[in-house]
């Protein structure tokens, strides 16, 4: 029952955060259509999926924190999975910076209006960021096949 309530509370918190975030995004879209200032909308559009990805991994991380072991960081997972996902998530924002002209892929994402790919990239980055925190396994017995 404790496990069920923990998952249920996590689901409620994530659901409320998604609802509030989407409401705020609609507010930013209305404001951007009125003032023609879209930079706050773009900032929120790449930050919000990252926050959701972090929230999706947070319940399991809290359970892992309760164990008394050393922590380490999985750099391979960050380099191979998280950095490309971060690039995809931040690519719309990069087009409005001085280095945006050098990233052809970022410009293509803006032109194609592929917000789903940008959202998925942000969620993956946020999730993998917390997932790459792992317990130190130097004292565990590992059998390689």
Secondary structure, 3 states (H helix, E strand, C coil): CHHHHHHHHHHHHHHHHHHHHHHHHHHHHHHHHHHCCCHHHHHHHHHHHHHHHHHHHHHHHHHHHCCCCCEEECHHHHHHHHHHHHHHHHHHHHCCCCCHHHCHHHHHHHHHCCHHHHHHHHHHHHHHHHHCEEECCCCCCCCCC
